[in-house]
Amino acid sequence: MEKIYDILKDINPDIDYKTRTDLIDAHLLDSLSIISLIAELEDVFDITVPAVDIIPENFNSVQAMYALVERLSEED
């Protein structure tokens, strides 16, 4: 999960990612940030995030992103 925190801190260091569970819903991450985030997750974890998985529920918290990465890693 630390790698995800590091990626997010590079995108916007002013957000408390450890406690927020509304990163998308509260508009803390904009569309450009999300595209950047997905690209970084794909590179760092060697996964592909399908379009059907690009939904707020998968990106509202670090825990949700971690679960997504874990699931996609297992599918490969």
Secondary structure, 3 states (H helix, E strand, C coil): CHHHHHHHHHHCCCCCCCCCCCCCCCCCCCHHHHHHHHHHHHHHHCCCCCHHHCCHHHHCCHHHHHHHHHHHHHHC
